[in-house]
Amino acid sequence: MDKSLFYDDAHVFSRLSDKFAENNIIPQNDFSRFPVKRGLRNSDGTGVMVGLTKICNVEGYYIDDGERVPKPGRLIYRGIDLYDFVGGCKKDDRFGFEELIFLLIFGSLPTKEELDGFCTLLSANRELPFDFVEDVIMRAPSPNIMNKMASSVTALYAYDDDPDDISVENVLRQSIQLIAQLPAIMSYAYQVKRRFFYKKSMYIHQVKPEQKTAEVVLRSIRSDKTFTDKEAKLLDLCLMIHADHGGGNNSTFTTRCISSTGTDTYSAIGAGIGSLKGFRHGGANIKVTEMVEDIFANVNDVADEDEVKDYLRKIVRKEVNDHSGLIYGMGHAIYTLSDPRAVLLKQNAKELAEENGLLKEWNLLDCIERLAPAVFAEEKGISKQICANVDLYSGLVYRTLGIPEDLYTPMFAVARVAGWCAHRLEEVATCSRIMRPAYKSIARPQTYKELDTRTATDSDQAKAYIPKEER
């Protein structure tokens, strides 16, 4: 390698990136030439079958004579439709997230006595280890709450007297503790960020044992600790709809894949958090917020559907917003006609949006949902059904609840940890093989040369195998 690559510190990594590209860019046509299941998906977009689960099912289409036929989306927890579960909780005017945790982990609805005991168990486990906040969370403030949550979860390994035991009993204990403690970890990480990065005061409130998870969260992030029952029930709904989404979503698959190695619970859940952070997964709700802000800043009249549609065209053409060509919050790998999570959020968000002066934002999201499918069809020739996904409305719901943008994706993690733990338990209890998919090597043979005989031309030869437009 040319020594001059390292002489200019200001450009060294730019030059090293060019060096990397010489030998590491795989031509796109190779993915078609070999039978590669890119993204672990079949050619028709369906997921590659890699396992079995009793925990959750996601439906958005059915197969008829080999063709995918769209149908209204369904999210089914342990055989119970999400709409039915949420409807039952709403009918009784009670919180449902704790009950759903029980259902996901144990496989059946709890009796009233079981639910009361389970809520007591969660409450007893919310407290973090002594000095954990000072020694782990406050000592190294993070600009991103998700990273701090992941590092805090893995740090809990050191506070566990039996961290590596993967018996069901021990993993169950660890799971209950993590589900109970993650809201506090999120809140403390946010308070530390406020103090260190925003130069604002921290406020740390003691948890009330009788409160449900949604109440614990709202109390912990508000300086006056107050909230309405309506607000808490809406946040509880958010937790229920985000709690699980089958074994194939990236963060859950990550958790199961890592669990298949026999590693500890803290490593597995920490990895799940890292996966969820990505903007193609849980971090998409932030991208929706940024996109909406961009539309408000650049469209003269967001109530004019023609103006909004023209701007959506520019987004798809990669001319504006983040130049990705993506209309965030639209489209899903499985859902076609509707995403039940988005349906529930949209229904419940409008009333609070009106109360909080955010109806204009709600109307814009509704407009995007209605116009985006036609824009994709006209600009990309995409004929398949495209619906709004959960990320389109989740950010607005959080905003109506006064939840800061820093916590949009962390709130997703606080809910999804229930699903991760359920799937980890299923993997540990029923599967006994490490996940090990195959990658085909397409590396070209090289002749080893002694160090003193190598020239820059030798490494440049790799460029000959890369199409000019892909270098």
C-alpha positions in Angstrom: 0.0 0.0 0.0 1.3 3.4 -0.9 2.8 5.3 2.1 1.3 8.5 0.9 -2.1 7.2 1.9 -1.2 8.0 5.5 0.7 11.3 5.2 -2.3 13.6 5.1 -4.3 13.0 8.3 -7.2 15.1 7.1 -7.9 12.8 4.1 -6.5 9.5 5.3 -9.8 7.7 5.8 -11.1 9.1 2.5 -8.1 7.6 0.7 -8.4 4.4 2.7 -12.1 4.2 1.7 -11.0 4.4 -2.0 -8.5 1.7 -1.3 -11.1 -0.5 0.3 -13.4 0.0 -2.8 -10.7 -1.4 -5.1 -11.1 -4.9 -3.7 -14.4 -5.1 -2.0 -17.2 -3.9 -4.2 -19.3 -6.9 -5.4 -20.9 -6.3 -8.8 -24.7 -6.2 -8.5 -25.3 -8.6 -11.4 -23.4 -11.3 -9.4 -26.3 -11.4 -6.9 -28.5 -12.5 -9.8 -26.0 -14.8 -11.4 -25.7 -16.9 -8.3 -28.8 -18.2 -6.4 -28.4 -15.6 -3.6 -31.4 -14.9 -1.3 -30.6 -11.3 -0.7 -31.9 -10.0 2.5 -32.9 -13.6 3.3 -35.8 -13.1 0.9 -37.1 -15.1 -2.1 -37.3 -13.6 -5.5 -41.0 -12.7 -5.0 -40.2 -10.7 -1.9 -41.4 -13.3 0.6 -39.1 -14.2 3.5 -36.9 -17.3 3.4 -38.3 -19.9 5.9 -35.6 -20.4 8.6 -37.6 -21.5 11.6 -40.8 -22.2 13.4 -42.5 -20.2 16.2 -45.6 -20.3 18.3 -45.2 -16.7 19.5 -46.5 -14.4 16.8 -47.7 -14.4 13.2 -47.8 -11.5 10.7 -50.2 -11.8 7.7 -50.6 -9.4 4.8 -51.3 -11.7 1.8 -52.2 -15.2 0.8 -50.8 -17.4 -2.0 -53.2 -18.4 -4.8 -51.7 -20.6 -7.6 -48.3 -19.3 -6.8 -49.3 -15.6 -6.8 -49.4 -13.3 -3.8 -52.9 -11.9 -3.3 -53.1 -8.9 -0.9 -55.4 -8.9 2.1 -56.0 -6.7 5.1 -53.1 -7.0 7.5 -53.3 -9.1 10.7 -50.9 -9.2 13.7 -51.6 -12.3 15.8 -50.1 -12.8 19.2 -50.2 -16.4 20.3 -53.2 -17.0 18.1 -55.1 -13.9 19.3 -55.7 -11.1 16.8 -54.2 -7.7 17.9 -57.5 -6.0 17.3 -59.3 -8.5 19.7 -56.6 -8.1 22.4 -56.6 -4.3 22.2 -60.4 -4.3 22.0 -60.7 -6.4 25.2 -58.4 -4.0 27.1 -60.3 -1.0 25.9 -63.7 -2.4 26.7 -62.5 -2.9 30.3 -60.7 0.4 30.3 -57.5 -1.2 31.6 -53.8 -1.3 30.7 -52.8 -4.3 28.5 -49.0 -4.3 28.0 -48.2 -6.3 31.1 -50.9 -8.9 30.2 -49.4 -9.1 26.7 -45.9 -9.7 28.1 -47.4 -12.7 30.0 -49.1 -13.9 26.8 -46.0 -13.7 24.7 -43.7 -15.4 27.1 -46.0 -18.1 28.6 -48.4 -18.7 25.7 -51.7 -18.2 27.4 -53.8 -15.4 28.7 -53.3 -14.9 32.5 -56.1 -15.3 35.0 -56.7 -12.2 37.1 -54.7 -13.7 40.0 -51.8 -14.6 37.6 -51.9 -11.1 36.1 -51.8 -9.4 39.5 -48.9 -11.6 40.6 -47.0 -10.9 37.3 -47.5 -7.2 37.6 -46.1 -7.4 41.2 -43.1 -9.4 39.9 -42.4 -6.8 37.2 -42.7 -4.0 39.8 -40.3 -5.7 42.2 -37.7 -6.0 39.4 -37.7 -2.4 38.1 -35.0 -1.2 40.4 -31.5 -1.1 38.9 -28.5 -2.5 40.8 -26.9 -0.3 43.4 -24.7 2.5 41.9 -25.5 1.2 38.3 -26.8 4.6 37.2 -23.8 6.5 38.5 -21.2 3.9 37.4 -22.6 2.9 34.0 -25.1 5.3 32.7 -23.9 8.7 34.0 -20.2 8.0 33.6 -20.2 7.9 29.8 -23.0 10.0 28.3 -24.1 9.0 24.8 -25.5 11.2 22.1 -27.8 8.3 21.1 -30.1 6.7 23.7 -30.2 3.4 21.8 -26.5 2.9 22.1 -26.6 3.7 25.8 -29.4 1.3 26.3 -27.5 -1.5 24.5 -24.3 -0.9 26.4 -26.2 -0.7 29.7 -27.9 -4.0 29.0 -24.6 -5.7 28.3 -23.1 -4.1 31.4 -25.8 -5.7 33.6 -24.0 -9.0 32.9 -21.4 -8.0 35.5 -24.1 -7.5 38.1 -25.6 -10.9 37.6 -24.5 -13.7 40.0 -25.3 -16.4 37.3 -25.1 -14.6 33.9 -24.2 -17.5 31.7 -26.7 -20.1 32.8 -29.0 -20.7 29.8 -31.5 -22.9 31.6 -35.1 -21.8 31.0 -35.5 -20.9 34.6 -32.5 -18.6 34.6 -33.2 -17.0 31.2 -36.8 -16.4 32.4 -35.5 -14.6 35.5 -33.1 -12.5 33.4 -35.9 -11.7 30.9 -38.3 -10.5 33.5 -35.6 -8.3 35.0 -34.7 -6.7 31.6 -38.3 -6.1 30.6 -38.9 -4.4 33.9 -35.6 -2.4 33.9 -35.4 -1.1 30.3 -37.8 1.8 30.9 -35.6 3.1 33.7 -32.4 2.6 31.7 -34.0 4.6 28.8 -35.1 7.4 31.2 -31.8 7.7 32.9 -29.9 7.7 29.6 -32.1 10.5 28.4 -31.7 12.6 31.5 -27.9 12.2 31.3 -28.0 13.3 27.6 -30.1 16.3 28.6 -27.5 17.4 31.1 -24.4 16.7 29.1 -25.4 17.6 25.5 -28.3 20.0 26.0 -27.0 21.7 29.2 -30.4 21.2 30.8 -31.3 20.0 34.3 -31.8 16.3 35.0 -34.9 15.1 36.9 -34.9 11.6 38.4 -38.1 10.4 40.0 -38.7 7.3 42.1 -40.8 4.6 40.6 -44.3 4.0 42.1 -44.7 0.2 42.5 -48.4 0.3 41.7 -47.8 1.9 38.3 -48.0 0.1 34.9 -45.1 0.4 32.4 -46.8 3.2 30.4 -47.3 5.2 33.6 -43.7 4.6 34.8 -42.4 5.9 31.5 -44.6 9.1 31.5 -43.8 9.8 35.1 -40.0 9.4 34.5 -39.7 11.7 31.5 -41.9 14.6 32.8 -40.5 17.1 35.2 -43.8 17.5 37.0 -44.5 13.7 37.0 -48.1 14.3 35.9 -50.1 12.8 33.0 -53.7 11.9 32.3 -55.2 8.5 32.2 -55.9 9.0 28.5 -52.3 9.7 27.8 -51.1 6.7 29.7 -53.6 4.4 27.9 -52.5 5.7 24.5 -48.8 5.0 25.4 -49.9 1.5 26.6 -51.5 1.0 23.2 -48.1 1.9 21.6 -46.3 -0.6 23.8 -48.9 -3.3 22.8 -48.6 -2.8 19.1 -44.8 -2.7 19.2 -44.3 -5.7 21.5 -43.6 -8.3 18.8 -43.7 -8.8 15.1 -42.8 -12.4 14.4 -39.5 -14.1 14.3 -38.3 -12.7 11.0 -38.1 -9.0 11.7 -34.4 -8.0 11.9 -34.0 -7.3 15.6 -35.9 -10.5 16.7 -34.0 -12.6 14.1 -30.8 -11.1 15.4 -31.8 -12.0 19.0 -32.6 -15.6 17.9 -29.5 -15.9 15.8 -27.2 -14.9 18.6 -29.2 -17.0 21.1 -28.5 -20.0 18.9 -24.8 -19.8 19.8 -25.5 -20.4 23.5 -24.5 -16.9 24.5 -25.9 -15.0 27.5 -29.2 -13.1 27.7 -27.5 -9.7 28.0 -25.5 -10.1 24.8 -28.5 -11.3 22.9 -30.8 -8.5 24.0 -28.1 -5.9 23.6 -27.7 -7.0 20.0 -31.4 -6.7 19.4 -31.3 -3.1 20.5 -28.4 -2.4 18.1 -30.5 -3.9 15.3 -33.6 -1.9 16.1 -31.6 1.4 16.1 -31.1 1.1 12.3 -33.1 3.5 10.1 -34.3 0.6 8.0 -35.9 -0.9 11.1 -37.0 0.8 14.3 -35.2 4.0 13.5 -37.5 4.7 10.6 -39.9 6.6 12.9 -37.2 9.3 13.2 -36.9 9.4 9.4 -40.7 10.0 9.1 -40.4 12.9 11.5 -37.5 14.4 9.5 -39.4 13.9 6.2 -42.5 15.6 7.5 -40.4 18.6 8.7 -38.8 18.8 5.3 -42.2 18.8 3.6 -43.5 21.6 5.9 -40.4 23.6 5.1 -40.5 23.3 1.4 -44.2 23.0 0.4 -46.1 26.3 0.4 -49.5 24.8 1.3 -49.5 21.3 2.8 -53.3 21.4 2.5 -53.0 21.4 -1.3 -52.8 17.8 -2.3 -51.3 18.6 -5.7 -48.4 20.4 -4.1 -47.8 17.6 -1.7 -48.0 15.0 -4.5 -45.5 17.0 -6.6 -43.1 17.1 -3.6 -43.5 13.3 -3.0 -42.5 12.8 -6.6 -39.3 14.7 -6.0 -38.6 12.6 -3.0 -39.0 9.4 -5.0 -36.8 10.9 -7.7 -34.1 11.5 -5.0 -34.1 15.2 -5.7 -35.1 16.3 -2.1 -35.2 15.3 1.5 -32.4 12.8 2.2 -32.0 11.8 -1.5 -32.8 8.2 -0.6 -35.8 8.0 -2.9 -37.8 6.6 0.1 -41.1 7.9 1.4 -40.6 6.8 5.0 -43.6 5.3 6.7 -44.9 3.7 3.5 -44.6 0.1 2.4 -43.9 -3.1 4.3 -42.3 -6.5 3.5 -45.5 -8.4 4.5 -48.4 -6.0 4.9 -50.1 -5.0 1.6 -53.6 -3.5 2.1 -53.1 -2.4 5.6 -50.8 -2.5 8.7 -53.1 -3.1 11.7 -50.6 -1.2 13.9 -50.8 1.9 11.7 -54.6 1.6 11.6 -54.8 1.6 15.5 -52.4 4.4 15.9 -54.1 6.6 13.3 -57.5 6.1 14.9 -56.2 7.0 18.3 -53.9 9.8 17.3 -56.4 12.1 15.7 -58.2 13.1 18.9 -55.0 13.9 20.8 -53.6 15.7 17.7 -56.7 18.0 17.8 -56.3 18.6 21.5 -52.6 19.4 21.2 -52.8 21.7 18.1 -51.2 19.1 15.8 -54.1 18.4 13.5 -52.2 19.9 10.6 -49.5 17.3 11.0 -52.1 14.5 11.2 -53.7 15.7 8.0 -50.4 15.7 6.2 -49.6 12.1 7.3 -53.1 11.1 6.1 -52.4 12.9 2.8 -49.1 11.1 2.4 -50.7 7.8 3.1 -53.3 8.4 0.4 -51.0 9.8 -2.3 -47.8 7.8 -1.9 -49.1 4.6 -3.6 -50.0 6.5 -6.8 -46.7 8.3 -6.7 -44.7 5.1 -6.5 -46.8 3.5 -9.3 -46.3 6.5 -11.6 -42.6 7.1 -10.9 -41.4 3.6 -10.4 -43.9 1.5 -12.2 -44.6 -0.4 -9.0 -48.0 -2.1 -9.3 -48.0 -3.9 -6.0 -50.1 -2.7 -3.1 -48.4 -0.2 -0.7 -49.8 0.8 2.6 -48.8 2.9 5.5 -46.7 1.1 8.1 -46.5 1.7 11.9 -43.7 4.3 11.6 -45.9 6.8 9.7 -48.0 7.6 12.7 -45.9 6.6 15.7 -43.8 9.7 15.8 -46.9 11.9 15.8 -48.4 9.9 18.6 -45.3 10.3 20.7 -45.3 14.0 20.0 -48.8 14.4 21.2 -47.7 12.7 24.4 -44.8 15.1 24.9 -42.2 12.3 24.4 -39.0 13.9 23.0 -37.7 12.8 19.6 -34.6 11.3 21.3 -36.9 8.6 22.7 -39.0 7.6 19.7 -36.9 4.6 18.8 -36.0 3.8 22.5 -39.7 3.6 23.2 -39.9 0.9 20.5 -37.2 -1.0 22.3 -39.0 -0.8 25.6 -41.9 -2.5 24.0 -40.1 -5.0 21.7 -37.9 -6.4 24.5 -41.0 -8.4 25.5 -40.9 -10.1 22.1 -37.2 -10.5 22.0 -37.2 -12.3 25.4 -40.1 -14.5 24.3 -38.3 -15.5 21.2 -35.0 -16.1 23.0 -36.7 -18.4 25.5 -38.3 -20.3 22.6 -34.9 -20.6 20.8 -33.1 -21.7 23.9 -35.8 -24.2 24.9 -36.6 -25.8 21.6 -33.8 -25.3 19.1 -30.4 -26.9 19.4 -28.4 -25.8 16.3 -26.4 -22.7 15.7 -27.6 -20.6 12.8 -25.1 -20.7 10.0 -26.3 -19.6 6.6 -23.9 -19.8 3.6 -22.0 -17.1 1.7 -20.5 -17.9 -1.7 -17.0 -16.6 -2.2 -16.3 -14.9 -5.5 -12.8 -13.8 -4.6 -10.3 -14.0 -7.4 -7.1 -16.0 -6.9 -4.0 -14.0 -6.1 -0.3 -15.0 -6.0 1.5 -14.2 -2.8 4.4 -11.9 -3.3 7.2 -11.0 -1.0 6.8 -7.6 0.7 9.7 -6.0 -1.1 8.5 -7.0 -4.5 5.0 -5.6 -4.2 3.9 -2.4 -6.2 0.8 -0.3 -6.2 0.0 -1.8 -9.6 -0.5 -5.2 -8.0 -3.4 -4.0 -5.8 -4.9 -1.9 -8.7 -5.3 -5.1 -10.7 -8.4 -5.9 -8.7 -10.1 -3.0 -10.4 -10.2 -4.9 -13.6 -12.9 -7.2 -12.1 -15.2 -4.3 -11.1 -17.4 -2.7 -13.8 -16.4 0.9 -14.2 -19.8 2.3 -13.1 -19.6 0.3 -9.9 -16.1 1.2 -8.8 
